[in-house]
Amino acid sequence: MYKKIIAAVNEHINSEISARYALSLAQTCRAKLYICFIAEKGMAASSISMAEDAVKRLFMKAREADVHVESITETGSPLKEIEKIVKHEGIDIAFAATRREDIEKRFYAGTFARRLSINLPCSVALVRVVHMGRLHPDKILVPLKGRNGHIKERAHFIAKMAEAFGSKVFVFHATKPITKFLHGEIHITPIEWEKRLPENIADFMKHLKKHKIEYEGKLLPGAVARSITIEAASKRHDLIIMGASERSLLSSILKGNPVEAVLREAPCDMIIFKPFHENK
């Protein structure tokens, strides 16, 4: 599914770490890796030098890993230039690090990450780096909501990331507590929760099983974002892979957005994944 992978690099160290996730995926998928740096107009010479050094390090690392690699350096708008490369080269998936603005501002209120996710005609993996020195996740937490599209690609991406690092995958679904009028919340057994597993999550588990990676599932009632961050922290997960929300901007503003909340509070590295390829 992934034959061509692009990693956007800049002068910040988190972009280099994000690119190393892309490199690991390229190695596992036997894909070609494109490392790109887009120098914005008026960018300081010192920042350009740091970014170019990062590209060189990544290029050498890819060569050592026997990954087919190409580096691209351009000047202009990062969003426009990356979009051009994606279209020209037929890129399947793009990796980029989240920026400070994505944490401090509303993620879905016009940030660079939001624009990248919307505009690129390929799958997108936005990486929030929390632990600079932990690039080999042993435990990957995969929160799933009740309705998910592109089930086959989601399972493929997660399985390949797990294969790249020899990780165990933990599929997590936070369900709403069951309540009855005048009786408050009703507690049911884990087996009863299992029977309430949404059909598309069960379908996802079937696709994941085909990849023959180690995984297990868990369902818990509670608020989605808080349940995810507590689960990740208490069970010491190394990486969260969470789907990009499909809520509209207005809905996100009025009701809040679980992705934004987890992005701010994640106790480990996090990948916000937006699939693009149709199930085949």
C-alpha positions as CSV (number, residue, x, y, z in Angstrom):
1,M,0.0,0.0,0.0
2,Y,2.8,2.4,0.8
3,K,5.4,2.5,-1.9
4,K,6.4,6.2,-1.7
5,I,6.7,8.0,1.7
6,I,7.7,11.6,2.3
7,A,9.0,13.2,5.5
8,A,9.0,17.0,5.9
9,V,12.0,18.3,7.9
10,N,12.8,21.7,9.3
11,E,15.3,23.2,11.8
12,H,13.5,21.7,14.8
13,I,14.6,18.4,16.3
14,N,11.0,17.0,16.5
15,S,10.8,17.1,12.7
16,E,13.9,14.9,12.5
17,I,12.4,12.4,15.0
18,S,9.1,12.4,13.0
19,A,11.1,11.6,9.9
20,R,12.7,8.6,11.6
21,Y,9.2,7.2,12.1
22,A,8.8,7.6,8.4
23,L,12.1,5.9,7.7
24,S,11.2,2.9,9.9
25,L,7.9,2.5,8.0
26,A,9.7,2.8,4.6
27,Q,12.2,0.1,5.7
28,T,9.3,-2.3,6.7
29,C,7.3,-1.5,3.6
30,R,10.3,-1.6,1.3
31,A,9.2,1.8,0.1
32,K,11.1,4.8,-1.3
33,L,11.6,7.6,1.2
34,Y,11.7,11.3,0.2
35,I,13.2,13.6,2.7
36,C,12.2,17.2,2.0
37,F,13.1,20.6,3.5
38,I,11.3,23.7,2.4
39,A,13.1,26.9,3.3
40,E,10.6,29.7,3.9
41,K,11.3,33.2,2.6
42,G,13.4,35.2,5.1
43,M,14.4,32.1,7.1
44,A,17.6,32.6,9.1
45,A,20.8,31.1,7.7
46,S,21.4,29.3,11.0
47,S,17.9,27.6,10.8
48,I,18.6,26.6,7.2
49,S,21.9,25.1,8.2
50,M,20.3,23.1,11.0
51,A,17.6,21.7,8.7
52,E,20.1,20.8,6.0
53,D,22.2,18.9,8.6
54,A,19.1,17.0,9.6
55,V,18.4,16.1,6.0
56,K,22.0,14.8,5.6
57,R,21.8,12.7,8.8
58,L,18.5,11.2,7.8
59,F,19.8,10.5,4.3
60,M,22.8,8.6,5.7
61,K,20.6,6.7,8.2
62,A,18.3,5.6,5.3
63,R,21.3,4.4,3.2
64,E,22.6,2.4,6.2
65,A,19.1,0.8,6.5
66,D,19.2,-0.1,2.8
67,V,16.2,2.2,2.1
68,H,15.8,3.8,-1.3
69,V,16.0,7.5,-0.5
70,E,16.0,10.9,-2.2
71,S,16.4,14.3,-0.6
72,I,14.6,17.4,-1.9
73,T,15.3,21.0,-0.9
74,E,13.2,23.9,-2.1
75,T,12.4,27.5,-1.2
76,G,8.8,28.8,-0.7
77,S,5.7,27.9,1.2
78,P,6.1,24.6,2.9
79,L,2.4,23.6,2.4
80,K,2.4,24.5,-1.3
81,E,5.8,22.9,-2.1
82,I,5.0,19.7,-0.2
83,E,1.7,19.5,-2.0
84,K,3.5,19.8,-5.4
85,I,6.0,17.1,-4.5
86,V,3.2,14.8,-3.3
87,K,1.3,15.2,-6.6
88,H,4.4,15.0,-8.8
89,E,5.9,12.0,-7.2
90,G,2.7,10.1,-6.5
91,I,3.4,10.0,-2.7
92,D,1.3,7.5,-0.7
93,I,1.8,8.9,2.8
94,A,3.4,12.0,4.3
95,F,4.9,12.4,7.7
96,A,5.3,15.8,9.5
97,A,5.9,16.9,13.1
98,T,3.2,18.9,14.8
99,R,4.2,22.5,15.7
100,R,4.0,24.4,18.9
101,E,0.9,26.2,17.6
102,D,-0.9,22.8,17.3
103,I,-0.5,22.3,21.1
104,E,-1.2,25.9,22.2
105,K,-4.0,26.7,19.8
106,R,-7.1,24.8,18.8
107,F,-5.7,22.1,16.5
108,Y,-8.6,22.4,14.1
109,A,-8.6,26.2,13.9
110,G,-6.4,26.8,10.9
111,T,-3.0,25.4,12.1
112,F,-0.3,24.3,9.7
113,A,-1.0,20.6,10.7
114,R,-4.7,21.1,9.9
115,R,-4.0,22.6,6.5
116,L,-1.5,19.9,5.7
117,S,-4.0,17.2,6.6
118,I,-6.8,18.7,4.5
119,N,-4.8,19.7,1.4
120,L,-2.5,16.7,0.7
121,P,-3.9,14.1,-1.7
122,C,-2.4,11.2,0.3
123,S,-2.5,9.7,3.7
124,V,-1.0,11.9,6.4
125,A,0.8,11.0,9.7
126,L,1.3,14.0,12.0
127,V,3.7,13.2,14.8
128,R,3.7,14.9,18.2
129,V,7.1,14.1,19.8
130,V,7.0,14.0,23.6
131,H,10.1,11.8,24.4
132,M,13.1,12.7,22.3
133,G,15.0,9.6,23.2
134,R,12.3,6.9,22.8
135,L,12.0,6.0,19.2
136,H,11.4,2.3,19.6
137,P,7.9,1.9,21.0
138,D,7.3,-1.4,22.7
139,K,3.6,-0.7,23.4
140,I,1.3,1.1,20.9
141,L,-2.1,2.4,22.1
142,V,-4.7,2.6,19.3
143,P,-7.9,4.4,20.5
144,L,-10.9,3.8,18.2
145,K,-14.2,5.6,18.1
146,G,-17.5,4.0,17.3
147,R,-17.5,4.9,13.6
148,N,-14.3,4.7,11.6
149,G,-13.7,4.9,7.8
150,H,-10.8,3.3,5.8
151,I,-10.7,0.3,8.2
152,K,-8.3,-1.7,6.0
153,E,-5.8,1.1,5.6
154,R,-5.9,2.0,9.3
155,A,-5.2,-1.6,10.2
156,H,-2.4,-1.8,7.6
157,F,-0.7,1.4,8.9
158,I,-0.8,0.4,12.5
159,A,0.4,-3.2,11.7
160,K,3.3,-1.9,9.7
161,M,4.3,0.5,12.4
162,A,4.2,-2.3,15.0
163,E,6.2,-4.6,12.7
164,A,8.8,-1.9,12.2
165,F,9.5,-1.7,15.9
166,G,8.4,-5.2,17.1
167,S,5.7,-3.5,19.1
168,K,2.5,-4.9,20.7
169,V,-0.7,-3.1,19.8
170,F,-3.4,-2.3,22.3
171,V,-6.8,-1.4,20.7
172,F,-8.8,0.8,23.0
173,H,-12.4,1.9,22.8
174,A,-13.9,4.3,25.4
175,T,-17.7,3.7,25.5
176,K,-20.3,5.9,27.1
177,P,-21.5,4.7,30.5
178,I,-25.0,3.1,30.4
179,T,-27.5,5.0,32.5
180,K,-31.2,4.6,33.3
181,F,-33.6,7.3,34.4
182,L,-33.6,7.8,38.2
183,H,-31.2,4.9,38.6
184,G,-27.9,6.6,37.7
185,E,-25.1,4.7,36.0
186,I,-25.3,1.0,35.5
187,H,-22.2,-1.1,35.7
188,I,-21.9,-4.2,33.5
189,T,-19.2,-6.9,33.2
190,P,-16.3,-6.8,30.7
191,I,-17.9,-9.6,28.7
192,E,-21.1,-7.6,28.4
193,W,-19.1,-4.6,27.2
194,E,-17.4,-6.9,24.6
195,K,-20.9,-7.8,23.2
196,R,-21.4,-4.0,22.6
197,L,-18.3,-3.7,20.5
198,P,-19.2,-1.6,17.4
199,E,-19.3,-3.5,14.2
200,N,-16.6,-1.5,12.4
201,I,-14.2,-1.9,15.4
202,A,-14.7,-5.7,15.3
203,D,-14.0,-5.4,11.5
204,F,-10.8,-3.5,12.3
205,M,-9.7,-6.2,14.7
206,K,-10.2,-8.9,12.0
207,H,-8.0,-6.9,9.5
208,L,-5.4,-6.4,12.2
209,K,-5.3,-10.1,13.0
210,K,-4.5,-10.9,9.3
211,H,-1.1,-9.0,9.8
212,K,-0.1,-11.5,12.5
213,I,1.2,-9.0,15.0
214,E,0.7,-9.2,18.7
215,Y,-2.3,-7.3,19.9
216,E,-5.2,-7.2,22.4
217,G,-8.4,-5.2,22.8
218,K,-9.9,-3.3,25.7
219,L,-13.2,-1.5,26.3
220,L,-13.8,1.0,29.1
221,P,-16.7,3.4,29.8
222,G,-15.8,7.0,30.3
223,A,-14.9,10.3,28.7
224,V,-13.0,9.6,25.6
225,A,-10.0,12.0,25.8
226,R,-9.4,11.4,29.6
227,S,-9.8,7.7,29.3
228,I,-7.1,7.6,26.5
229,T,-4.6,9.7,28.4
230,I,-5.1,7.8,31.7
231,E,-4.7,4.5,29.9
232,A,-1.6,5.7,28.1
233,A,0.0,7.0,31.3
234,S,-1.0,4.2,33.7
235,K,0.0,1.4,31.3
236,R,3.2,3.2,30.2
237,H,2.5,3.1,26.5
238,D,5.2,4.5,24.3
239,L,3.1,5.6,21.3
240,I,-0.5,6.6,20.6
241,I,-1.8,6.3,17.1
242,M,-5.1,8.1,16.8
243,G,-7.3,8.9,13.8
244,A,-7.7,12.5,12.7
245,S,-11.2,13.7,13.7
246,E,-13.8,14.0,10.9
247,R,-15.8,16.5,12.8
248,S,-16.5,19.9,11.2
249,L,-14.7,23.0,12.5
250,L,-18.0,24.3,13.9
251,S,-18.7,21.0,15.7
252,S,-15.2,21.0,17.1
253,I,-15.6,24.5,18.5
254,L,-19.0,23.8,20.0
255,K,-18.4,20.3,21.3
256,G,-14.7,20.1,21.7
257,N,-12.5,17.5,20.1
258,P,-10.9,14.4,21.6
259,V,-7.9,14.6,19.3
260,E,-7.1,18.1,20.5
261,A,-7.4,17.1,24.2
262,V,-5.2,14.1,23.8
263,L,-2.7,16.1,21.7
264,R,-2.3,18.6,24.6
265,E,-2.1,15.9,27.4
266,A,-0.4,12.9,25.7
267,P,2.2,11.4,28.1
268,C,4.0,9.8,25.1
269,D,4.6,10.3,21.4
270,M,1.5,10.5,19.4
271,I,0.6,10.0,15.7
272,I,-2.5,11.6,14.3
273,F,-3.3,9.5,11.3
274,K,-5.5,10.6,8.4
275,P,-6.1,7.7,5.9
276,F,-6.6,8.5,2.2
277,H,-6.7,5.3,0.3
278,E,-9.9,3.5,-0.3
279,N,-10.4,-0.1,0.9
280,K,-9.5,-2.6,-1.8
